[in-house]
Amino acid sequence: MDIKDNELLRQFEITTDTGLVAIEYSIHDRKLFLTKFCENNNLDLELHDEFIANVLEIAVERKLKVVPTHLRMIKFFRKHRRYRELLPPGLKI
């Protein structure tokens, strides 16, 4: 999966046949805040989960803690417990 980090718009993006899928983010104090999930009429939940997992791998590479603020991101963390180590100390989901 080819993920583009659009630093100007502060979002990770992939292009699919149905359009652009993006995750908006903000970085503060070595924490990656995942603020919005833009699916743009793409209803493929497996693609969404794979995209989020790949974005979390980028956070691991950059040594960032992840703070999910959008409901879709929180549901992903609840469903996939192996990513809970990326949460900052004291944050429980």
C-alpha positions in Angstrom: 0.0 0.0 0.0 1.4 3.3 -1.1 0.7 5.9 1.6 1.5 9.5 1.0 2.2 11.8 3.9 0.7 15.2 2.8 2.4 17.5 5.3 0.8 20.6 3.9 -2.8 19.3 4.6 -1.5 17.2 7.6 -3.0 13.9 6.4 -2.0 10.4 5.3 -3.5 9.5 2.0 -4.1 6.6 -0.3 -5.9 6.7 -3.7 -8.4 4.0 -4.5 -10.8 3.4 -7.5 -13.5 5.2 -5.5 -11.4 8.2 -4.6 -9.1 9.4 -1.9 -9.1 7.9 1.6 -7.3 10.0 4.2 -6.5 10.2 7.9 -6.0 13.7 9.2 -3.4 14.1 12.0 -1.6 16.5 14.2 1.8 16.1 15.9 2.5 17.6 19.3 5.2 16.6 21.8 6.1 13.3 20.0 2.5 12.3 19.9 0.5 11.6 16.8 -3.1 12.7 17.2 -5.4 10.9 14.7 -8.1 13.5 14.4 -10.3 12.5 11.4 -10.9 9.5 9.1 -12.1 10.6 5.6 -13.4 7.6 3.7 -15.0 9.4 0.7 -17.6 6.8 -0.3 -15.2 3.9 0.1 -17.0 1.3 2.2 -14.3 -1.4 2.1 -13.7 -1.9 5.9 -10.8 -4.3 5.3 -9.0 -1.6 3.3 -9.7 0.9 6.1 -8.2 -1.4 8.7 -5.1 -2.1 6.5 -4.7 1.6 5.9 -4.9 2.4 9.7 -2.5 -0.4 10.5 0.0 1.0 7.9 -0.3 4.5 9.4 0.4 3.0 12.8 3.5 1.4 11.4 4.7 4.8 10.2 4.2 6.0 13.8 6.4 3.2 15.1 9.1 4.0 12.6 9.0 7.7 13.7 8.9 6.7 17.4 5.7 8.5 18.0 2.9 7.7 20.6 -0.6 7.6 19.1 -3.6 9.4 20.5 -6.8 8.4 18.6 -9.4 11.1 18.8 -11.8 10.1 16.0 -14.4 7.4 16.8 -13.2 5.2 13.8 -9.6 5.2 15.3 -10.9 4.4 18.8 -12.9 1.4 17.4 -9.7 0.2 15.6 -7.7 0.2 18.8 -10.5 -1.6 20.7 -10.6 -4.3 18.0 -6.8 -4.7 17.5 -5.3 -4.9 21.0 -1.7 -5.4 19.7 -1.5 -1.7 18.9 -2.3 -0.6 22.5 1.4 -0.3 23.2 1.4 2.8 20.9 -0.9 4.6 23.3 0.8 7.1 25.7 0.9 6.2 29.4 -2.3 6.8 31.2 -4.5 6.6 28.1 -7.0 3.7 28.2 -9.4 2.8 25.4 
